[in-house]
Amino acid sequence: MTLGMAAKELGEWCDRQTGIEGSSGYVLLFVLTLIAYIWMNDGFQSNGGVTTDVGEEEGEPEPPRNFTAKQLRHFDGTKDEKTDEEKPVYLSVSGTVFDVSKGRDFYGPGPYEQFAGRECGVALATMSFDETLLDNVEACKELGVGDKAELDNWKEKFEHYRCYPIMGRLVPDAKLPPSDRVVAVEELSKFNGLSDEVPKGEYEGYARMPILVGALDKVFDCSFGGVPMYGKDGPYNKFAGKDVSRALALMSFDPKDIENADISDLEEKKITILKDWVNTFENKKGYPVVGKLVKKF
């Protein structure tokens, strides 16, 4: 009997047993999902022990950062058109962002590739591939007792069993401050990238406190990917917590330019440079705009 004939007979047998035409497809989907689940739980290990990458050198871990949903979608494991290299694979489980690149064959492309670059807590908890369950962090709070326990189980496995690095936290768009919020220069100084305190209150759920940088008439939160540059010990930390419109326009680290945000005396060429910086912050880096600056001059 050929493989094709065997597959046909298996399909007909499934149809007879279930009374549903084409049911073999559903059976196959169930089997694949089951295999994927067993693989994720290390069900194929003979000794049942924790897997580790012995001898693998790990570089300095990146400082925890905040992610917008748009930023997270970038890390889907596909080839980066700019560098021609494969991007890392990140996913969020109830707001905690993991680097699952070690499971690249599984997440992109693989049985769970639709989870790459997405919030998938509810989908994992309910073992569902329903697209509508993705990207909703708040829905994790609405799970029933059983599903909530399963969600916690997945997080435990990701963090302590698979040892996927935690990259930071996904902040839902609805939790970001509005872009038209009026921000005084004095308020900027409170968010200078030096704080190690655990975010709470308005910023509960963030991986770290905001790092605010003012440019032109906008306030950017550089904690969304710019921590190595604008955080503590970063080369641009002296810009954090300030309106650095003049310094950016002049490409200057001179304290006099950093402390003076007035650009009224600058030529158009310098203003163009400043606008290029604003475009980089907003569109290339994806730093969210979290306010509008109040100018005093």
BABA-659266 format. One record per atom (N, C-alpha, C): residue in three letters; x, y, z. Coordinates in steps of 0.05 Angstrom, whole numbers, plus 5000, padded with zeros to 4 digits. Layout:
BABA-659266
ALAXYZ ...
END
This chain:
BABA-659266
MET501749765000 MET500050005000 MET501850255000 THR501150444983 THR502750694982 THR502050875005 LEU503751075010 LEU503251265031 LEU500751425025 GLY500351495000 GLY497951644993 GLY495351484998 MET495451224992 MET493051054997 MET492551025027 ALA494751005042 ALA494450975071 ALA493251225083 ALA494151465073 ALA493051715083 ALA490051735076 LYS489351645052 LYS486551665043 LYS484751485061 GLU485751235067 GLU484251055084 GLU483951165112 LEU486151285122 LEU486051405149 LEU483951625150 GLY483851795129 GLY481852005128 GLY479051905127 GLU478551685111 GLU475951565110 GLU475151445137 TRP477151325150 TRP476551205177 TRP475751425197 CYS477151645197 CYS476551865215 CYS473651975209 ASP472951995183 ASP470352095176 ASP468151905186 ARG468751635184 ARG466651435193 ARG466351455224 GLN468651495238 GLN468451495267 GLN467151745277 THR467651975264 THR466552225274 THR463952305261 GLY463452195237 GLY461052275223 GLY461352555210 ILE463852655209 ILE464352915198 ILE466252885175 GLU465452985151 GLU467052965128 GLU469553145131 GLY471853045124 GLY474353205126 GLY475353225155 SER474453055173 SER475253085201 SER478153025206 SER479452885187 SER482252815190 SER483953065193 GLY483153285180 GLY484553535182 GLY484553635210 TYR482253615224 TYR482053705252 TYR483753535270 VAL483753265264 VAL485353085280 VAL488353155277 LEU489153215252 LEU491953285248 LEU492653535263 LEU490953735262 LEU491453985277 LEU491653935306 PHE489953765317 PHE490053695346 PHE492753565352 VAL493653375335 VAL496053225340 VAL498453415340 LEU498553605320 LEU500753795319 LEU500753975344 THR498354065352 THR498254235376 THR499254075401 LEU498453825403 LEU499253655425 LEU502353615425 ILE503453565402 ILE506353535400 ILE507753785408 ALA506754015399 ALA507954275406 ALA507854315436 TYR505554245448 TYR505254285477 TYR507254105492 ILE507553855483 ILE509353675497 ILE512253775494 TRP512853875470 TRP515553975465 TRP516154205484 MET514154395486 MET514554625504 MET514954545533 ASN513854315541 ASN514054225568 ASN516354025572 ASP518054005551 ASP520353815553 ASP519453525556 GLY517153465544 GLY516153195547 GLY517852985533 PHE519653065515 PHE521252875501 PHE523952825514 GLN524352945538 GLN526852895551 GLN526852625566 SER528952475563 SER528952215575 SER529352225605 ASN530752435615 ASN531352455643 ASN529552645658 GLY527852785643 GLY525952975656 GLY527253215669 GLY529853255663 GLY531353475676 GLY531053735661 VAL532153945672 VAL532154205660 VAL534354225639 THR533654325615 THR535554345594 THR537154605598 THR539754585594 THR541454825595 THR543354825572 ASP544155055563 ASP546155075541 ASP548855095553 VAL550054865559 VAL552654845572 VAL554854965553 GLY556455135564 GLY558655235548 GLY557955475531 GLU555355545530 GLU554555775514 GLU555156035528 GLU556756205515 GLU557456455528 GLU555256655525 GLU554656785546 GLU552556995545 GLU553857265550 GLY553157455533 GLY554157725537 GLY552757865559 GLU553458115563 GLU552158275583 GLU549158295578 PRO547458235597 PRO544658255592 PRO543858545588 GLU541958585569 GLU540958855565 GLU539258945588 PRO539359205595 PRO537759305617 PRO534759275610 PRO533059215629 PRO530159195623 PRO529059445610 ARG527359415591 ARG526259645577 ARG523259615574 ASN521959825567 ASN519059815561 ASN518659775531 PHE516459645524 PHE515759605496 PHE513059715490 THR512759845467 THR510059885457 THR509259645440 ALA506759615434 ALA505859385418 ALA507159395390 LYS507459635379 LYS508759665353 LYS511659575354 GLN513059655375 GLN515859585378 GLN516159275380 LEU514359155396 LEU514558865400 LEU514158715374 ARG512358815356 ARG511858675331 ARG514258665313 HIS516258845318 HIS518658835302 HIS520258575306 PHE520158475331 PHE521758245338 PHE520257975332 ASP519957925306 ASP518357695298 ASP520057475286 GLY522657505286 GLY524457295276 GLY524857295246 THR523557475232 THR523857485203 THR526457625196 LYS527157635170 LYS529657755162 LYS529358055162 ASP531258195173 ASP531258485174 ASP532158585147 GLU530458745134 GLU531058845107 GLU533459025107 LYS534059155129 LYS536359345130 LYS538959205134 THR539058995151 THR541558865157 THR541758585143 ASP539558495132 ASP539458225119 ASP540058005138 GLU539658055164 GLU539957855185 GLU537257795198 GLU537157555210 GLU534657485223 GLU534357645249 LYS531957745253 LYS531357895277 LYS530957705301 PRO531457795325 PRO530757635349 PRO527757565349 VAL527057365365 VAL524257295368 VAL523457355397 TYR521757545400 TYR520657615426 TYR517657555427 LEU516657505450 LEU513757485454 LEU513157565483 SER510657655487 SER509857745513 SER507857555525 VAL508157485551 VAL506357315565 VAL505257475589 SER502857565587 SER501657735608 SER503357985614 GLY504458095592 GLY505958345595 GLY508958315599 THR509858075606 THR512758025609 THR513857935582 VAL515858085572 VAL517058035545 VAL519457845548 PHE519257615534 PHE521457425534 PHE522857415507 ASP525457365508 ASP526957315483 ASP526957015479 VAL525356915460 VAL525156635455 VAL526656545430 SER528756695424 SER530356645400 SER531556355400 LYS532056245424 LYS533055975426 LYS531055775416 GLY528455855415 GLY526355685405 GLY525455775377 ARG527355895362 ARG526656005336 ARG525255805317 ASP526155555317 ASP524955355300 ASP522055305307 PHE521355375332 PHE518655325341 PHE516855565337 TYR517955805340 TYR516356045339 TYR516556205312 GLY518556155296 GLY518556305272 GLY520556205251 PRO519656075231 PRO516955955228 PRO516755695243 GLY514355635252 GLY513855395268 GLY511055375277 PRO510355185293 PRO507555155302 PRO506455395316 TYR508155555329 TYR507155785344 TYR508156045332 GLU508756055306 GLU509856295294 GLU508056535296 GLN505456495298 GLN503656725300 GLN503956875327 PHE505356745346 PHE505756875372 PHE508257055372 ALA509957035352 ALA512357195351 ALA511757485349 GLY512857645367 GLY512457935367 GLY509758015378 ARG508357835392 ARG505657895401 ARG505357835431 GLU503257945443 GLU502357875470 GLU500557625466 CYS501357405480 CYS499857155474 CYS499157015500 GLY498957165523 GLY498257035548 GLY495656885548 VAL493557005538 VAL490856875538 VAL490856635519 ALA492156665496 ALA492256445476 ALA493756205488 LEU495956245502 LEU497356025514 LEU495755905537 ALA494556065553 ALA493055965576 ALA490655785567 THR489555855544 THR487155705535 THR487955505512 MET490555495506 MET491555325484 MET489955375458 SER489755615450 SER488155695427 SER489855845407 PHE489355805381 PHE490655945360 PHE488856165349 ASP486856235363 ASP484956445354 ASP486356715354 GLU486556835330 GLU487857085326 GLU486757305344 THR484257295350 THR482957505366 THR483857515395 LEU485257295404 LEU486157285432 LEU488857415436 LEU490157485414 LEU492857605416 LEU492757905421 ASP494958005433 ASP495458285437 ASP493558425457 ASN492458265475 ASN490658385495 ASN491758315523 VAL493458485533 VAL494558435560 VAL492458435581 GLU490658625580 GLU488558655601 GLU486858405603 ALA486458265581 ALA484758025582 ALA485957805600 CYS488557815605 CYS489757625623 CYS488557645651 LYS487657875659 LYS486557925686 LYS483757805688 GLU482457755665 GLU479757665665 GLU479457355662 LEU481757215662 LEU481656925659 LEU480456795684 GLY479156565680 GLY478156405702 GLY480356285718 VAL479656155740 VAL481656045758 VAL483455845744 GLY482255655729 GLY483855445716 GLY485655565695 ASP484655745678 ASP486355865657 ASP488456045669 LYS487856175691 LYS489856345704 LYS492156175715 ALA491555935725 ALA493655755735 ALA495355665712 GLU494055615689 GLU495555525665 GLU497355745655 LEU496355995656 LEU498056225648 LEU500456245666 ASP500056215692 ASP502356235711 ASP504356005705 ASN503255775697 ASN504955545691 ASN506755605667 TRP505555725646 TRP507155805623 TRP509355995630 LYS508656205646 LYS510656395654 LYS512956265669 GLU512256085687 GLU514255935703 GLU516055775684 LYS514955645664 LYS516655485646 LYS518455665629 PHE517355885619 PHE518956065603 PHE521356175619 GLU520856255644 GLU522856395660 GLU524856205673 HIS523855985685 HIS525555815701 HIS526155545689 TYR524655455669 TYR525155195657 TYR526555215630 ARG525355385613 ARG526755445588 ARG528855655591 CYS528655805612 CYS530656025618 CYS530856225596 TYR528556295584 TYR528556505564 TYR529056775578 PRO530956935567 PRO531557195580 PRO529057375580 ILE528657525602 ILE526557725604 ILE527757985594 MET526458095573 MET527458345561 MET526158595572 GLY523758565584 GLY522458795595 GLY519458755597 ARG517858965594 ARG515058955597 ARG513659085573 LEU511458965565 LEU509659085545 LEU507759275558 VAL507759525549 VAL505959725560 VAL503659765539 PRO501259705546 PRO499059745527 PRO498760035519 ASP498060085494 ASP497760355484 ASP495860525502 ALA493860385512 ALA491860535528 ALA493060635555 LYS495260515563 LYS496560595588 LYS498660815584 LEU499260875559 LEU501261085554 LEU499961365559 PRO501461555570 PRO500361825573 PRO499561935546 PRO497562095544 PRO496762215518 PRO498862395507 SER499062395480 SER501162555467 SER500662855469 ASP498162935475 ASP497563215478 ASP497663315507 ARG498563145525 ARG498763225553 ARG500863455555 VAL500163665569 VAL501963895572 VAL504063825593 VAL506563845586 VAL508763775605 VAL510564025608 ALA510964105633 ALA512764325639 ALA515664215640 VAL517564395634 VAL520364315635 VAL521164205662 GLU520064315683 GLU520664235711 GLU519863935715 GLU517763855702 GLU516863575705 GLU518763385691 LEU519963475669 LEU521963305655 LEU524163215673 SER525063395690 SER527463335707 SER527063105726 LYS524563035731 LYS523962805749 LYS524462535736 PHE524762545710 PHE525062295695 PHE527762305679 ASN529962295694 ASN532562335682 ASN534162085678 GLY532861855680 GLY534161595675 GLY535861485697 LEU535961625719 LEU537761535741 LEU536261365762 SER533661355760 SER532061215781 SER532160915777 ASP532560765799 ASP532460475799 ASP529960375814 GLU528260555822 GLU525960475837 GLU523960315820 VAL522460135832 VAL520559975818 VAL518160155811 PRO517460165785 PRO515160335777 PRO512660255792 LYS511160465801 LYS508660415815 LYS506760645808 GLY504360625819 GLY502460835813 GLY501760855784 GLU502061085772 GLU501461135744 GLU503060945726 TYR505560875735 TYR507360715718 TYR507560425727 GLU505760335743 GLU505760055751 GLU505359885726 GLY507059675724 GLY506959505700 GLY509159565680 TYR510459795684 TYR512859855668 TYR515159695677 ALA517159645660 ALA519559505668 ALA521459695683 ARG521259955677 ARG522860155690 ARG521460425688 MET522360615704 MET521160875703 MET521761015676 PRO519961185667 PRO520361325642 PRO522961485642 ILE524061515618 ILE526361695613 ILE525461895593 LEU524962145601 LEU523762345584 LEU525862525572 VAL525562575546 VAL527262755531 VAL525462945514 GLY525863205517 GLY524363395502 GLY525763475477 ALA524363495455 ALA525563585429 ALA523463725413 LEU524063975405 LEU522164145390 LEU519864195409 ASP517464095402 ASP515164135420 ASP514163875431 LYS515663655430 LYS514763395438 LYS516463285461 VAL515163115477 VAL516462965498 VAL516562675491 PHE518862555490 PHE519162275483 PHE519962115508 ASP518861865510 ASP519661685531 ASP521761495520 CYS524261535526 CYS526461375515 CYS526961115531 SER525261065551 SER525560805565 SER524460585547 PHE523260655525 PHE522160455506 PHE524360405484 GLY526560295493 GLY528660215474 GLY531160375476 GLY531160605490 GLY533560765491 GLY534960765517 VAL534560565534 VAL535760555560 VAL538860555559 PRO540060395541 PRO543060405540 PRO544160675533 MET542660835518 MET543661095509 MET542961325529 TYR540461315539 TYR539461535556 TYR539261465586 GLY539561215592 GLY539461135620 GLY542061195635 LYS542161105660 LYS544561145677 LYS547061035662 ASP549161195662 ASP551661125649 ASP551561125619 GLY549261195607 GLY549061205578 GLY550461455567 PRO551461445543 PRO552861685532 PRO551161925528 TYR548461895527 TYR546662115523 TYR545062175549 ASN545862065571 ASN544362095596 ASN544062385603 LYS545962555596 LYS545862835603 LYS543562985589 PHE542362845568 PHE540062955554 PHE537462875568 ALA537562665585 ALA535062565598 ALA534062765618 GLY531362805618 GLY530162985637 GLY530363275629 LYS530963325603 LYS531363605594 LYS530063645567 ASP529563895561 ASP528863985534 ASP531464045520 VAL532363865502 VAL534963895490 VAL534663965460 SER532664125454 SER532264205426 SER534764345415 ARG535864535430 ARG538264685420 ARG540664495417 ALA541164335437 ALA543464155436 ALA543263965412 LEU540863855407 LEU540563675384 LEU540963825358 ALA539864065356 ALA540164225331 ALA543064285325 LEU544564335346 LEU547464405343 LEU549264165345 MET548063935351 MET549663685355 MET551863745376 SER550963855399 SER552763955419 SER552363815446 PHE554563765460 PHE554563675487 PHE555363895507 ASP555564125496 ASP556264355513 ASP554064405533 PRO554664415559 PRO552664455580 PRO550964705575 LYS552164915563 LYS550665155558 LYS548365105537 ASP548864925518 ASP546864865498 ASP544764665509 ILE545664495527 ILE543864295539 ILE541864435558 GLU542764625572 GLU541064765591 GLU539364985579 ASN540065065555 ASN538565275541 ASN537165155517 ALA534465145519 ALA532865025498 ALA531965215476 ASP532765465478 ASP531865675459 ASP533065625431 ILE531465595411 ILE532465555383 ILE531665785365 SER530666005377 SER529566225360 SER531766365344 ASP534266335352 ASP536466475338 ASP537966285319 LEU537066045316 LEU538465855299 LEU537565875270 GLU539465825252 GLU538765835223 GLU537165585215 GLU535865615192 GLU534065395183 GLU535465125180 LYS538065135172 LYS539564885170 LYS539664735196 LYS540064875218 LYS540164745244 LYS537364645253 ILE535364795246 ILE532564715253 ILE531964455238 THR532964425213 THR532564185198 THR533863945212 ILE536263985223 ILE537563775238 ILE535863685261 LEU534763885276 LEU533063825299 LEU530663665290 LYS529363735268 LYS527063595258 LYS527763305250 ASP530263275240 ASP531163005233 ASP531362835259 TRP532362955280 TRP532462815306 TRP529662735315 VAL527862915313 VAL525062855322 VAL523962625305 ASN524462635279 ASN523462415262 ASN524762145270 THR527362155277 THR528661905285 THR527461805311 PHE527061975330 PHE525861895356 PHE523161765351 GLU521461895336 GLU518661825333 GLU518261585314 ASN519561595291 ASN518961395270 ASN520961175268 LYS523561235272 LYS525561025270 LYS525960875296 LYS526161015318 LYS526460885344 LYS523760805356 GLY521660935348 GLY519060865359 GLY518560955388 TYR520161145397 TYR519661245425 TYR516961375425 PRO515261305444 PRO512561425444 PRO512661715453 VAL510961875440 VAL510662155448 VAL508662165471 VAL509562255494 VAL507962245519 VAL507262525529 GLY507562725513 GLY506862995521 GLY507663205502 LYS506763445508 LYS507363685492 LYS508763885510 LEU510963995501 LEU512664165518 LEU511364445520 VAL511764555544 VAL511064835549 VAL513564995547 LYS513665185528 LYS516065345524 LYS515765615540 LYS517965705551 LYS517865945568 LYS519066185553 PHE519966155529 PHE521266375515 PHE519766435489 
END
